[in-house]
Amino acid sequence: MPDRLVEIPEAQHPGFFEMVEYFFHKACILAEDKLIDEDMKNVRTTREEKVKKAHGILKIIEPCAHVLEVNFPLLRDDGTYEMINGYRAQHSHHRSPCKGGIRYSLDVCADEVKALSALMTYKCACVDVPF
C-alpha cells in the first residue's frame, strides 16, 4: 500500500479517485498470493521473479491512461455565456476497445471521472468483457 493512501480509511474527506486507488491496492494485497501461486504456476521462474512481474503488471494497470479536459461556451436564453467543463478519462488500454468515464456538468471534476473510469475497468475485468 503506498504511504499516501494508508490514511484514506480515517480521512475526513478523501478524494473519490484516492478511495478507488486505496481499494485497488487492498485487492492487490488480497489477491497477490493466488495470482503468483496459482495463476502464474506455469511460468518457469523463481517465486521472487513472479512477484516482481506481478507487481510490475499491477503498477501498469493502476494509473489512469488519459484524461481529457474540454471547456466550451454555452449561450443561455437570456444572452449570457457560461463556460461548461467536460472530462473524458480512459483508465486502461489493456483490453481494447477502451471504455471510460465521461461527464459534462458544472459540479464535476477530473478526480471523479478518473475514479469512474477506473471502476469501469475493474467491473469489465470482473465480468470478462473486453472493454
Secondary structure, 3 states (H helix, E strand, C coil): CCHHHCCHHHCCCCCHHHHHHHHHHHHHHHHHHHHHHHHCCCCCCCHHHHHHHHHHHHHHHCCCCEEEEEEEEEECCCCCEEEEEEEEEECCCCCCCCCEEEEECCCCCHHHHHHHHHHHHHHHHHCCCCC
